[in-house]
């Protein structure tokens, strides 16, 4: 058997599409799946001439690879990754490389990298974003682990990634779990971005009574300006889609109960662990949790009353105000994400290059957006920028949108339309711009009931007061 340059284990849709992407770019690849049917299916639909072979035992798979072996795992995050690594360990040799391309928790990646390093085996945790289409045609790729291990596969990863303006949407992120951490925060931003778009949609539906065809045109127009992004683009497409059986807008027939796979929760938990204020991501996670309580909400809707939900102002002006509020909230969402990345980089000594992260998110991934180049520019101008809100472009954009943004949140509250992400993003902005917050009272309370002490504004030191 001719030996292949690359191997891939796990042939669900993402794994199959990634394997085809690798082969199509000229890299000979061997694939393996624990059920041979999926392997045969992929081999059967692989175009003639592509350098892809199927193997039907883990031993045959290992023997088919050139040394040092380069093996990518595309299996479900969690115990399945450890199980496949344990299965392969007896077949691996020093200097072989194992790559986890799933959405693994970054602390698991740090543990696996350490364990395999002690056995002389390289390990990379690689975030892959873009869904099925991205895997096939070019995803955003976020590799973390030893730099020399990344160098073994850099030609493959940079080639199969999305390409924007002649640049690959793949770059080395940092050691041990850095790649999976960055992918996790990417997904947390994605949660918040989707929730913000959903709230904009809901405001226009509930407040203005707009229907799907008209909404589709609104989102399509928004996608021609500063909100130009993949998520706005697909929102317009979703709103145009009609159900084949009923002829109604399909979105109106979909149950309002959102699922989640955990990365948003992990992002929120990490923000809490590191003391980084990423409340808009957390609100997006909680909003999905609230949506999951469909039966309880249906019951409550028949007992709890709110105000009327008809907006009485100028419709055109309100649509524009929602657009501005969405953009300002989106900026705050990204500001929180990059603030969290900075906190993690400091905590784990990763030396992340923030402008590069925005650059590789410009193509392939779910949060790809036109304004990401503005983030790259901001960090290239000021590498130690503490917060995106302090970059001139984003500061001016939020200032310009501020009046409309506040009007939208006030209107939502007045009409009883829930906008937790819009409200959270605005509260983040208002908190960040205040030199003094009411935490002085909280600290006094903590000292009163628990003798936790406090600092003063007028002198150095730590103090405690006998309050009574």
Residue, then its C-alpha position, 0 to 999 in steps of 0.5 A: x500500500x502506498x503510504x499517505x501523508x495525512x490520516x483522518x479518523x472519524x467520518x461524520x459529515x465534518x470529517x468526510x468534507x475535511x478529508x475531501x478538502x485535503x485530497x482535493x488540495x493534493x495531499x494524499x490522505x488515508x481515512x478510517x471510521x469505526x464503522x466501515x460503511x461510512x468509509x466505503x461511502x466516502x470512498x465511493x463518492x470521492x471523485x476519481x483521481x483524488x489521492x484518498x484511500x479508505x482503511x478498515x482497521x486501525x492497524x491498516x490505517x496506522x500502517x498506511x501513513x508515512x512517518x512521522x504519522x500525522x493523524x487528525x481526529x474528527x470525533x465527538x468531543x469528550x470521552x470519545x477523543x480519549x478512547x480513540x487516542x488510547x486505541x491508537x497509542x500502541x500503534x504510534x511511535x515517537x515524533x508522530x502527531x495526533x491532531x484533535x479537530x473537534x470542539x474539545x474543552x481546552x483544559x482536556x486539550x492541555x491534559x492530552x498534550x502533556x500526556x502525549x508529550x511525555x510519551x514523545x508524541x506530538x499533540x495539537x488541539x485545532x479549532x475548525x470553524x465553518x460547518x459542513x460547507x467550511x470543512x469542504x471548501x475552506x474553514x477557519x483553522x485555529x491550531x494550538x500546541x507545540x510550534x514544532x508540531x504545528x510546523x509538521x502540518x502547516x502546509x496542509x492546514x494553511x492550504x485547506x483553510x479559507x483564503x481571503x485577500x491572498x491570506x490563509x485563514x489559519x495561523x499558529x495560535x499558541x501552546x497547549x490548549x490555546x487553539x481550542x480556547x480561541x475556538x471556544x471564544x469564537x463560538x461564544x461570540x457566535x452565540x451572542x451574535x446570533x442572539x443579537x440578530x434574533x432580538x433585532x428580528x423579534x423587535x421588528x416582528x413584535x414591535x412593527x408587525x413586520x412579516x418574513x418577506x419584508x424582514x428578508x429585505x431589511x436584513x438584505x439591505x443591512x448586509x450591504x453596509x457595516x453589518x455585512x456578515x455571514x450571519x446577516x446574509x443567511x438570516x435574509x435567506x432564512x426569512x425568504x424561505x417558504x415551506x413547501x407544504x403550506x406556502x408559509x414562511x418556514x421560519x414562522x413554523x419552526x419551534x422557538x426552542x434553541x439547542x446548544x452544544x456547550x461551547x457558549x457555556x464553557x466561554x461563560x464559565x471561563x469568563x467567570x473563572x478569569x473575572x472577565x466581564x463577558x455578560x452578553x455571551x452569558x445572556x445569549x446562553x441563558x436566552x437559549x436556556x429560557x427558550x428550552x422551557x417552551x412548555x413552562x413559557x406557554x403555561x405562563x403566557x396564559x397567566x402573566x400580562x405585559x404591556x401592548x407591543x405595538x410601536x407608535x412611532x415612525x417605522x422607518x426610523x425605528x428600523x434604522x435605530x434597530x440596525x444601529x443598536x445591532x451594530x453597537x451591540x455587536x461591537x461590545x460583544x466582540x470587545x468582551x470576547x477579546x477582553x476574555x482572550x487577553x485575560x486567558x492569554x495572561x493566565x496561561x502564558x499564551x502570548x496571543x496575537x489578537x489582530x491575527x485572530x480577527x484576520x483568520x476569522x474573516x473567511x470560512x468561519x460562522x462569525x466572518x464579517x466585513x468589520x473584522x478587518x477593523x479589529x485587525x487594524x486596531x490591534x496592529x495600530x496598538x498591540x496592547x489595546x486593552x479594549x476594542x471600545x478604545x480604538x478610534x473606529x469602534x469608539x466613534x461607531x458606538x458614539x454615533x449609534x448611542x442615541x438610537x441604541x438607547x431608544x431601542x432598549x427603552x422601547x423594548x422595555x416599554x413594549x415588554x419585548x425581551x432584549x437581554x443581549x441588547x440590554x447587556x451590551x449597553x450595560x457593558x458599555x455604560x459600565x466600562x465608561x464610568x470611572x466610578x461604579x457602585x461597588x463601593x457600597x458592595x464592598x462596605x456590605x461585605x465588610x459589614x457582614x463578613x469583615x472582608x475589608x476594603x480599600x479607600x480612595x484617599x489613602x493606601x492600605x486595607x481597612x476594616x470598620x466596626x460598623x455597629 
